Amino acid sequence: MKFSVAVSVVMLLCGSMTSAQAAPPQEGHPNDGNLLARRYKDGESLCYHMKATNRGHSGTIQYEADAKATVAKNTSGSFLEEYSWSGLSFNGQAVTLPAATAEFRQPLSLDPAVSPSLPDLSHANPMLIGPMADLLTFYADLWLAVKQGTLKKPGDHAYVKYGSASSWADGIRTLIGQDSIDFDLTLAEVNARVAKLVVRHVPPAQSQIRIPTKWMEAPVADTSNNWIEVSKTDSGKYLAEIGKEIFDVELTVDLGDGKILSATMDNPVSVLGRECVDAELTNCGEAQRYEIRRQIELQFAP
């Protein structure tokens, strides 16, 4: 589930989407036609602190990390925020990162001309992949709102239909990992200094995840199932999980320059899980119902 948020957003943004095209924000000049537009300054520095809690069937994991960036232009003239990561801890224990990690950069941008994407994770420390994906989710949600170009006053709303199944399966440990979501964006508050944006990732009218066996078809909650994960266990069996997933993301945006000041994500999944002895998922144990819940906080550190 670690990548489900980011994968869904990235696949949407890199695919076809019909919406208003916001003009790229220019250095030092407010874009009056787009309230949420980012106004970059070359050489600008940013720093964020991230905290996360992941409560699952097998226990709770917590992490904290710091992300620092410097703004620079790429070869196309678009602005990028190039993040380095440090200060990582898991369950209160500091993690010593290898020296090579200091050289790794995660490029992000709120320029509508630059589609959000994950970097080449083969060069990233595995313990930073979760924080990188979570930071990408916040940026991608705000990027999508900027891309609409229509959210200007409190109550303004946009619904972006997507629904296509997005996969985070690696084919080794995770054999199936998919979710299917639409995006529901609302400009909740606006004052002279900040705007508050709410982005809900919601089940579509027709979920498009691949369901491999009959017992997984019945809805676990009040919508059709839009989340599935089948993974190998250490005992050589298969953990098959099906359910309903949503994300509630809230972003506070600085109207002076469009940067993120703070953000939260609440990502609950209502799950029905069974342990099976066969890959076809037909010889399975008793079904169990439980919740997986990920909660992320991001805070700008001036």
C-alpha positions in Angstrom: 0.0 0.0 0.0 3.0 2.3 0.4 2.9 3.5 -3.2 -0.8 3.4 -3.9 -1.3 7.2 -3.3 1.6 8.3 -5.5 1.1 5.8 -8.2 -2.6 6.8 -8.7 -1.8 10.5 -8.9 1.2 10.0 -11.2 -0.6 7.7 -13.6 -3.5 10.2 -13.8 -1.2 13.2 -14.4 0.9 11.5 -17.0 -2.1 10.3 -18.9 -4.7 12.2 -20.9 -6.8 14.7 -18.9 -9.1 17.3 -20.2 -9.1 20.4 -18.0 -8.2 24.0 -18.0 -4.5 24.5 -18.7 -3.0 27.0 -16.2 -0.3 29.2 -17.5 3.2 28.4 -16.1 3.9 30.7 -13.1 6.7 33.2 -13.8 9.5 34.2 -11.4 8.5 37.0 -9.1 5.2 37.8 -10.9 1.8 36.8 -9.5 -0.4 34.9 -11.8 -3.7 36.7 -11.3 -5.6 34.1 -13.2 -4.8 31.3 -10.9 -5.0 31.8 -7.1 -2.9 28.7 -6.3 -0.1 29.2 -8.8 3.4 28.8 -7.5 5.7 31.8 -8.0 9.3 30.5 -7.8 12.5 32.4 -7.2 15.7 30.9 -8.5 17.9 29.8 -5.6 15.0 29.8 -3.1 15.4 27.3 -0.2 12.7 25.2 1.3 12.6 22.8 4.3 9.9 20.4 5.5 9.5 18.0 8.4 7.3 15.0 7.8 5.7 12.6 10.4 3.8 9.5 9.5 1.9 6.7 11.3 1.0 3.5 9.6 -1.4 1.3 11.7 -2.0 -2.1 10.1 -3.1 -5.6 10.9 0.3 -6.6 12.2 1.1 -3.4 14.2 2.1 0.2 14.0 5.0 1.9 12.3 6.0 5.5 12.7 8.6 7.5 10.8 9.9 11.1 10.8 12.2 12.7 8.2 13.4 16.1 6.9 13.3 17.2 3.3 15.4 20.2 2.1 15.4 21.7 -1.4 16.9 24.4 -3.5 14.9 25.9 -6.4 16.6 25.8 -9.8 15.6 25.7 -13.5 15.8 22.6 -15.6 17.1 22.5 -19.2 13.6 23.5 -20.4 13.5 26.6 -18.2 10.9 25.2 -15.8 11.5 25.5 -12.0 12.3 22.4 -9.9 12.6 21.9 -6.2 15.4 19.4 -5.7 15.0 17.6 -2.4 17.5 15.9 -0.3 16.5 13.8 2.7 17.9 13.5 6.2 16.9 13.1 9.9 15.2 9.8 9.2 13.8 7.8 12.2 11.6 4.7 12.5 9.6 4.1 15.7 11.7 6.7 17.5 15.0 5.2 16.5 17.4 7.3 14.3 18.4 5.6 11.1 21.9 6.1 9.8 21.7 6.7 6.1 24.6 5.8 3.8 26.8 8.6 2.5 25.4 8.2 -1.0 22.0 9.2 0.2 23.3 12.8 0.6 23.8 13.0 -3.1 20.4 11.7 -4.1 17.8 14.3 -5.1 14.0 14.1 -5.5 12.9 16.6 -8.1 9.4 18.1 -7.5 7.6 21.1 -9.1 4.3 22.9 -8.9 4.8 24.3 -12.4 1.9 23.0 -14.6 4.4 22.3 -17.4 6.2 19.7 -15.3 4.2 16.5 -14.6 4.9 15.0 -11.1 6.8 11.7 -11.1 8.9 9.5 -8.8 12.6 9.6 -9.4 14.6 6.4 -10.3 14.1 4.6 -7.0 16.8 2.1 -7.8 19.3 4.8 -6.6 17.3 5.7 -3.5 17.6 4.3 0.0 14.7 1.8 0.5 13.8 3.4 3.8 13.2 6.7 2.1 10.8 5.4 -0.6 7.8 5.8 1.7 8.5 9.4 2.6 9.3 10.3 -1.0 6.0 8.9 -2.2 4.1 10.7 0.5 5.8 14.1 -0.4 5.0 13.4 -4.0 1.3 12.9 -3.2 1.1 16.3 -1.5 2.8 18.0 -4.5 0.8 16.1 -7.0 -2.6 17.0 -5.4 -1.7 20.7 -5.3 -0.3 20.4 -8.9 -3.7 19.0 -10.0 -5.6 21.8 -8.4 -3.3 24.4 -10.0 -3.8 22.6 -13.4 -7.6 23.1 -13.1 -7.2 26.9 -13.0 -10.8 27.2 -11.7 -10.4 27.2 -7.9 -10.5 30.9 -7.0 -12.9 31.4 -4.1 -14.2 29.4 -1.1 -16.5 26.6 -2.1 -15.1 26.3 -5.7 -15.0 22.7 -6.6 -13.7 20.3 -9.3 -14.2 16.6 -9.8 -11.6 14.8 -11.9 -12.8 11.3 -13.0 -10.0 8.8 -13.4 -10.8 5.3 -12.0 -8.2 3.3 -14.0 -6.4 0.7 -11.9 -3.0 1.8 -10.6 -0.5 -0.9 -9.6 2.3 -1.0 -7.0 2.9 -4.8 -7.3 6.6 -5.8 -7.6 5.9 -9.3 -8.8 8.1 -10.8 -6.0 6.6 -10.0 -2.6 3.5 -8.2 -3.8 1.8 -10.2 -6.5 -1.2 -7.9 -6.9 -1.4 -4.3 -5.7 -4.0 -2.0 -7.2 -6.4 0.8 -6.4 -8.9 2.8 -8.4 -9.8 6.4 -7.5 -11.3 9.7 -8.7 -10.2 13.1 -7.4 -12.6 15.5 -5.6 -11.1 19.0 -5.0 -12.5 21.8 -3.0 -11.1 25.2 -2.1 -12.2 25.3 1.5 -10.9 28.7 2.8 -9.2 31.8 1.4 -7.9 34.8 3.3 -5.4 37.5 2.6 -2.4 35.2 3.3 -3.4 31.5 2.8 -5.7 29.2 1.1 -6.9 25.8 2.3 -7.4 23.1 -0.2 -9.1 19.7 0.4 -8.4 16.9 -2.0 -10.4 13.7 -1.5 -9.3 10.5 -3.4 -12.6 8.6 -3.6 -13.9 5.3 -5.1 -15.1 5.8 -8.7 -18.6 4.8 -9.8 -17.0 1.8 -11.5 -13.9 0.4 -9.8 -11.4 -1.0 -12.3 -9.2 -3.1 -10.1 -8.6 -6.7 -11.1 -10.4 -9.2 -8.8 -8.9 -12.7 -9.3 -11.5 -14.8 -7.3 -15.2 -14.8 -6.6 -15.1 -14.3 -2.8 -13.4 -11.0 -3.2 -16.2 -9.5 -5.3 -18.7 -8.7 -2.4 -18.3 -5.1 -1.2 -16.4 -4.8 2.1 -17.9 -1.4 2.8 -20.5 0.9 1.3 -19.0 1.1 -2.2 -17.6 -1.3 -4.7 -14.1 -2.5 -3.7 -11.5 -0.2 -5.0 -8.3 -1.6 -3.3 -6.7 -5.0 -3.5 -3.4 -6.5 -2.4 -2.1 -10.1 -2.6 1.3 -10.8 -1.1 3.5 -13.7 -0.2 4.0 -14.4 3.5 7.2 -15.6 5.2 5.5 -19.0 5.6 5.1 -19.4 1.9 1.3 -18.7 1.9 -0.6 -15.8 0.4 -2.3 -12.9 2.2 -5.2 -11.8 0.1 -6.8 -8.5 1.0 -9.7 -6.6 -0.6 -11.5 -3.4 0.5 -12.4 0.2 0.2 -9.7 2.9 0.2 -10.0 6.7 0.4 -7.6 9.5 1.1 -8.4 12.9 2.6 -5.7 15.4 1.9 -5.7 19.0 3.3 -3.2 21.5 2.1 -2.5 25.0 3.4 -1.0 27.1 0.7 0.9 30.5 1.0 -0.8 32.9 -1.3 2.3 35.1 -1.5 4.3 32.5 -3.5 2.2 29.4 -3.7 4.3 27.1 -1.6 2.9 24.5 0.7 2.9 25.6 4.4 1.4 22.5 5.9 -0.4 19.4 4.8 -2.1 16.3 6.3 -3.2 13.0 4.8 -5.6 10.5 6.3 -5.6 7.2 4.3 -8.0 4.6 5.8 -8.6 1.2 4.1 -11.5 -1.0 5.2 -10.1 -4.5 4.6 -11.3 -8.1 4.4 -8.3 -10.4 4.5 -7.8 -14.2 4.3 -4.6 -16.3 4.3 -4.6 -18.8 1.5 -2.4 -21.8 0.7 -2.7 -21.5 -3.1 -1.9 -18.8 -5.6 -5.4 -19.1 -7.0 -6.8 -17.9 -3.6 -9.4 -20.7 -3.4 -8.1 -22.6 -0.4 -8.2 -20.0 2.3 -8.7 -19.6 6.0 -11.3 -17.7 7.9 -12.0 -14.1 6.7 -11.0 -11.3 9.0 -12.1 -7.6 8.9 -9.8 -4.9 10.0 -8.6 -1.4 9.1 -5.3 -0.2 7.7 -4.8 3.5 8.4 -1.9 5.8 7.3 -1.8 9.4 8.6 0.9 11.8 7.3 1.8 15.4 8.5 4.0 17.8 6.6 5.1 21.1 8.1 7.1 23.9 6.4 10.2 24.8 8.5 11.3 28.4 7.8 
